[in-house]
Amino acid sequence: MLFRKIVLLSIILISFSVKASYILLPMDETSQQNHLKAYGITYWCLEKKYKASWLLNYRGGSFLLPDATEIRKECQIRGVSFEVISDNEQQSILNEIASPSQNMENVILEKAPKIAVYTPKGKQPWDDAVTLVLTYAEIPFTPIYDEEVLSDQLVLYDWLHLHHEDFTGQYGKFYGSYRNVPWYIEQKKESENLAAKLGYSKVSQEKAAVAKKIRDFVIGGGFMFAMCSATDSFDIALSADGVDICESMFDGDPSEANYQSKLNYANSFAFKDFVLERSPEKYEFSDIDMTEKRIVPMEKDYFTLMEFSAKWDPIPSMLCQNHTQLIKGFMGQTTAFDADLIKSSVLNLGKCELNGEVRYIHGQKGKGMFSFYGGHDPEDYQHKVGDSPTVLDLHPNSPGYRLILNNVLFPAARKKQQKT
């Protein structure tokens, strides 16, 4: 009888010792059936006040969550692969990550960042890759535009994405191809009406004021992410502050004489020494963009993510988490950045080895940070006006879209001093 009690007690103790108390969302290539929605699960857990960890470079940048019935259920509903692990297994993983010989790190995620997307009213999610993937991953965001920015509402948010906007007041440089098309005429009219409503005589002046408010948001500690033409047009607007670079078809009067020599590159976030494109007929802002300078066949268009020390440089490591280091390229109005025109203070996160162009960069401005990502849609190689939207159900493991979601989630990380 005593023997049976001892055996029973032993079984109970063993069952407690192997109790499943953690959920691992694996992010390697073979184990995760929906990488994009896994970010949404992690964000959802942070909103619910659950503890979460980002295991940098462990199985593709996996997420560690507490074991709870509602988390399991949510993973099943969203089609996210998960593994239930015991305390011992969790500790073994953390011991492996902590080893000095492993380029891994355990980053604690503290709170769900409040997300704003700078986008014109009435835009659909498929007009922009970030709103598309946020919607797909079920990560909540608030659309804002010029009125909200100029009334200082950015202080309500932690993270801001810039829609494919033209901050120079040249209406996206669509004049050459679309000036007689109804949508272009209507958008130009709407922009002029909004600028007048907000007290500006020119759209270029109003957009410059918006760019400076966004600059102040970053300097004050905000996180900013921009893609495609929002990257270079933002920096151009800051550099051209107080200088008229717009021709008469854009703002009703000629551009300022010798405006190129009046640019102040010290005002820009990422780029230096660039030359503006003077022709209003040309679909290009400056020589920052590599679209017309690149000779890269579509089948060879890939870029490589840089490798950083996860323990010493957790921020760039977070931004580069993926299940592959080789990312399929994609084009846009601003496809990639000329390496010679990037400031030395800015980190190169992704580079096309074939021609040396830079696709993905990150930097610090004041107390905040920014990331610029070239191209329009990671799963639409050459997106054109009027193209059908990308269906992300067909690309749930997209490495290119993962880079966007890395940026969405990294402001949640517990702040740690960067060492390099």
C-alpha positions in Angstrom: 0.0 0.0 0.0 2.8 2.4 0.9 4.6 1.5 -2.3 1.5 2.3 -4.3 1.3 5.7 -2.6 4.9 6.5 -3.3 4.5 5.5 -7.0 1.4 7.7 -7.2 3.1 10.6 -5.6 6.0 10.2 -7.9 3.7 10.3 -10.9 2.0 13.4 -9.6 5.4 15.1 -9.1 6.6 14.1 -12.5 3.4 15.5 -14.1 4.0 18.8 -12.4 7.6 19.0 -13.5 6.7 18.4 -17.2 3.6 20.7 -17.0 3.2 22.6 -20.2 3.4 26.3 -19.3 4.6 28.0 -22.4 3.6 28.3 -26.1 6.3 28.7 -28.7 5.4 30.2 -32.1 8.2 28.8 -34.3 9.2 31.2 -37.1 11.6 29.0 -39.1 10.8 28.0 -42.7 9.4 24.5 -42.1 7.5 24.8 -38.9 5.3 27.9 -39.3 2.3 27.7 -41.6 1.5 31.5 -41.3 4.4 33.7 -40.3 2.5 36.9 -40.9 -0.4 36.1 -38.6 2.1 34.9 -35.9 3.0 38.6 -35.4 -0.7 39.4 -35.0 -1.0 36.7 -32.3 2.0 38.2 -30.4 0.5 41.7 -30.7 -2.9 40.3 -29.5 -1.2 38.8 -26.4 0.5 42.1 -25.5 -2.8 43.8 -25.8 -4.2 41.2 -23.4 -1.3 42.0 -21.0 0.3 38.6 -21.4 4.1 38.4 -21.1 5.9 37.7 -24.4 9.5 37.2 -25.6 11.1 37.6 -29.0 13.8 34.9 -29.4 16.1 36.6 -31.8 17.8 34.2 -34.3 16.2 31.2 -32.6 14.3 29.2 -35.2 13.8 32.3 -37.4 13.0 34.7 -34.6 10.4 32.7 -32.7 8.0 34.1 -30.1 7.6 32.7 -26.6 4.2 33.1 -24.9 2.6 31.8 -21.7 0.4 28.8 -22.1 -3.3 29.8 -21.9 -6.4 28.3 -23.4 -7.4 31.5 -25.1 -4.0 31.8 -26.8 -4.1 28.2 -28.1 -7.6 28.9 -29.4 -6.6 32.1 -31.0 -3.7 30.4 -32.8 -6.0 27.7 -34.0 -8.6 30.2 -35.3 -5.9 32.3 -37.1 -4.1 29.3 -38.5 -0.8 29.9 -36.7 1.4 27.0 -35.8 2.4 26.6 -32.2 4.2 24.2 -29.9 3.3 23.7 -26.3 6.5 23.3 -24.2 7.2 22.5 -20.6 9.1 24.7 -18.0 12.2 22.5 -18.5 12.0 22.9 -22.3 11.6 26.6 -22.0 14.6 26.9 -19.7 16.7 24.8 -22.0 15.8 27.1 -24.9 16.7 30.2 -22.8 20.0 28.6 -21.7 20.9 27.9 -25.3 20.1 31.5 -26.3 22.1 32.9 -23.3 25.2 31.0 -24.3 28.0 33.4 -25.4 28.7 31.1 -28.3 25.2 31.7 -29.8 24.3 34.7 -31.8 20.8 34.8 -30.1 19.0 37.0 -27.6 15.9 36.9 -25.6 14.1 40.2 -25.9 11.2 40.9 -23.5 8.2 42.5 -25.2 6.4 44.9 -22.8 3.4 46.5 -24.4 1.5 46.7 -27.7 2.6 49.9 -29.5 -0.2 52.3 -30.6 0.0 52.3 -34.4 -1.0 55.2 -36.8 -0.9 55.0 -40.6 -0.5 58.2 -42.4 -2.8 57.7 -45.4 -5.4 59.8 -47.3 -9.0 59.4 -46.4 -10.8 56.8 -48.5 -7.7 54.7 -49.3 -8.2 51.0 -49.3 -5.9 48.5 -47.5 -4.5 47.2 -50.8 -3.3 50.6 -51.8 -0.4 50.2 -49.4 1.6 47.2 -48.3 1.7 48.1 -44.6 -2.1 48.7 -44.2 -2.6 45.5 -46.2 -0.4 43.3 -43.9 -1.6 45.0 -40.7 -5.2 44.2 -41.8 -4.2 40.6 -42.7 -2.3 40.0 -39.4 -5.2 41.5 -37.5 -3.0 44.2 -35.9 -5.2 47.3 -35.1 -4.2 50.7 -36.4 -5.6 54.2 -36.8 -5.6 56.0 -40.1 -4.5 59.7 -39.8 -3.7 62.4 -42.3 -2.7 66.0 -42.4 -5.4 67.5 -40.1 -4.5 65.0 -37.3 -0.7 65.5 -37.8 -0.9 69.3 -37.8 -3.2 69.3 -34.7 -0.4 67.4 -32.8 -2.3 64.1 -32.5 0.9 62.1 -33.2 1.6 62.2 -29.5 -1.1 59.6 -29.1 0.9 57.0 -31.0 4.2 55.1 -30.6 4.6 54.0 -34.3 3.8 55.8 -37.5 3.8 54.5 -41.1 4.0 56.9 -44.0 1.7 55.9 -46.9 3.2 56.2 -50.4 3.0 60.0 -50.0 4.6 62.8 -51.9 5.8 65.3 -49.3 7.2 67.7 -51.9 3.8 68.9 -53.2 4.4 67.5 -56.8 1.4 65.1 -56.6 3.5 62.0 -56.8 5.2 63.1 -60.0 2.3 61.6 -61.9 1.9 64.7 -64.1 3.7 63.3 -67.2 1.5 60.2 -67.6 -1.8 61.0 -65.7 -2.4 64.8 -65.8 -5.5 64.4 -67.9 -6.9 61.3 -66.0 -9.9 62.1 -63.8 -8.4 60.5 -60.6 -5.3 62.7 -60.9 -7.3 65.9 -61.4 -9.6 65.0 -58.5 -6.7 64.2 -56.1 -4.9 67.5 -57.1 -8.1 69.4 -56.3 -8.6 67.6 -53.0 -5.0 68.3 -52.0 -5.4 72.0 -52.8 -8.7 72.3 -50.9 -7.2 70.6 -47.9 -4.2 72.9 -47.9 -6.4 76.0 -48.1 -8.6 74.7 -45.3 -5.5 74.3 -43.1 -4.4 77.8 -43.9 -1.7 77.3 -46.6 -1.6 78.9 -50.0 0.3 76.0 -51.5 0.2 72.2 -51.2 4.0 72.1 -51.0 4.0 74.4 -48.0 1.3 72.4 -46.2 3.2 69.1 -46.9 6.4 70.6 -45.7 4.7 71.5 -42.4 3.4 68.0 -42.1 6.9 66.6 -42.7 8.3 68.8 -39.9 5.6 67.6 -37.5 6.5 64.0 -38.3 10.2 64.9 -37.8 9.4 66.3 -34.4 7.5 63.1 -33.5 10.6 61.0 -34.2 13.0 63.4 -32.5 10.7 63.2 -29.4 10.9 59.4 -29.3 8.5 58.1 -31.9 9.2 55.2 -34.3 8.6 55.9 -38.1 8.5 53.5 -40.9 8.3 54.5 -44.6 8.2 52.7 -47.9 8.6 53.6 -51.6 8.2 57.3 -52.4 7.5 58.3 -48.8 11.1 57.7 -48.0 12.9 60.0 -50.4 10.1 62.6 -50.8 10.1 63.0 -46.9 13.8 63.7 -46.8 13.6 66.0 -49.9 10.8 68.0 -48.2 12.9 68.5 -45.1 16.0 69.5 -47.1 14.0 71.9 -49.2 12.3 73.6 -46.3 11.7 77.2 -47.3 12.8 76.6 -50.9 10.3 76.5 -53.8 11.3 73.4 -55.8 7.9 73.0 -57.6 7.2 74.0 -61.2 4.1 76.1 -62.2 1.8 73.1 -63.0 2.1 72.0 -59.4 1.8 75.3 -57.4 1.0 78.1 -59.9 4.4 79.7 -60.1 7.9 78.8 -61.3 10.5 77.1 -59.1 13.1 79.1 -57.3 16.2 79.9 -59.2 19.2 77.7 -58.3 17.1 75.7 -55.8 19.5 72.7 -55.9 22.2 74.7 -54.3 19.9 75.8 -51.5 19.1 72.4 -50.2 20.1 71.7 -46.6 21.1 68.1 -46.3 21.6 68.5 -42.6 17.8 68.5 -42.2 17.3 65.1 -43.8 17.1 61.8 -41.9 18.9 59.4 -44.2 20.1 60.9 -47.5 22.8 63.4 -48.5 24.2 65.1 -51.6 21.3 64.1 -53.8 20.3 65.9 -56.9 16.6 66.6 -57.6 14.9 65.7 -60.8 13.9 69.0 -62.4 11.6 67.7 -65.2 7.9 67.6 -64.2 7.3 65.1 -66.9 9.6 62.5 -65.3 8.3 60.0 -62.7 11.2 60.5 -60.3 12.1 62.8 -57.4 15.9 62.6 -57.4 18.9 60.4 -57.9 18.4 58.7 -54.5 16.2 56.1 -56.3 17.9 53.3 -58.2 14.9 52.4 -60.4 16.3 53.8 -63.7 20.0 53.1 -62.7 19.6 49.4 -62.1 20.1 46.6 -64.6 18.8 43.6 -62.5 16.9 40.8 -64.2 13.7 39.9 -62.4 14.8 36.3 -61.8 18.0 37.6 -60.1 16.4 40.4 -58.2 17.1 39.5 -54.6 18.6 41.4 -51.6 20.5 40.0 -48.6 19.7 40.9 -45.0 22.7 42.0 -43.0 23.7 40.0 -39.9 24.1 41.7 -36.6 25.1 40.6 -33.1 21.8 39.9 -31.4 23.3 40.4 -27.9 25.1 43.6 -28.7 22.8 45.1 -31.4 19.3 43.9 -30.7 17.5 46.6 -32.6 18.9 45.9 -36.1 18.7 42.2 -35.2 15.0 42.5 -34.5 14.4 44.4 -37.8 16.1 41.7 -39.8 14.5 38.6 -38.2 13.4 36.2 -40.9 13.4 32.6 -42.0 15.8 33.4 -44.8 18.5 36.0 -45.4 17.7 36.2 -49.1 14.7 38.4 -49.9 13.0 38.5 -53.3 13.2 42.1 -54.7 10.3 44.2 -55.8 9.9 47.6 -57.5 8.2 50.8 -56.8 8.5 54.5 -57.6 11.4 54.4 -55.2 12.8 50.9 -55.6 16.1 51.1 -53.8 18.6 53.6 -52.5 21.9 54.7 -54.0 24.5 53.6 -51.4 26.7 56.7 -52.0 23.8 59.0 -51.0 23.1 57.4 -47.6 24.5 59.2 -44.5 27.2 57.4 -42.6 25.1 57.4 -39.5 22.5 55.2 -41.1 22.6 51.4 -40.9 22.3 49.3 -44.0 19.9 46.4 -43.2 19.5 44.9 -46.7 21.6 45.2 -49.9 21.4 43.8 -53.4 24.8 42.3 -54.0 24.4 42.3 -57.8 24.6 46.1 -58.1 25.3 47.3 -54.6 22.0 49.1 -54.1 20.5 49.4 -50.6 16.9 48.2 -50.1 16.4 48.6 -46.3 17.9 51.1 -43.9 17.5 52.2 -40.3 18.6 55.1 -38.2 18.2 57.2 -35.1 16.9 60.8 -34.9 16.9 62.5 -31.6 15.2 60.0 -29.1 13.4 58.2 -31.9 14.1 55.9 -34.8 13.2 55.4 -38.4 13.3 52.7 -41.0 13.1 53.1 -44.8 12.2 50.2 -47.1 12.3 50.5 -50.9 9.7 49.2 -53.2 5.9 49.1 -53.2 4.7 45.6 -52.5 6.9 42.7 -51.5 4.7 40.2 -53.4 3.9 42.3 -56.4 7.1 42.7 -58.4 6.1 45.7 -60.5 3.0 47.2 -59.1 1.2 49.6 -61.5 -1.7 52.0 -61.1 -4.9 50.0 -61.3 -3.4 46.6 -60.6 -5.5 44.1 -58.6 -4.6 43.9 -54.9 -2.2 41.3 -53.5 -4.0 38.4 -51.7 -1.9 37.7 -48.7 -3.7 34.4 -48.1 -1.5 33.3 -51.0 1.7 34.6 -49.3 1.3 33.8 -45.5 5.1 33.1 -45.2 6.3 36.2 -47.2 9.9 37.1 -46.1 9.4 40.6 -47.6 6.3 41.3 -45.6 7.9 39.9 -42.4 10.3 42.9 -42.5 7.4 45.3 -42.3 6.0 43.4 -39.3 9.4 43.4 -37.6 9.2 47.2 -37.6 5.6 47.1 -36.2 6.6 44.9 -33.3 10.0 46.2 -32.3 8.8 49.3 -30.4 7.2 46.8 -28.0 10.6 45.7 -26.8 12.0 46.5 -23.4 14.5 49.3 -24.0 18.1 48.3 -23.9 21.1 50.5 -24.6 22.5 49.8 -28.1 26.2 49.1 -27.8 27.5 49.9 -31.3 
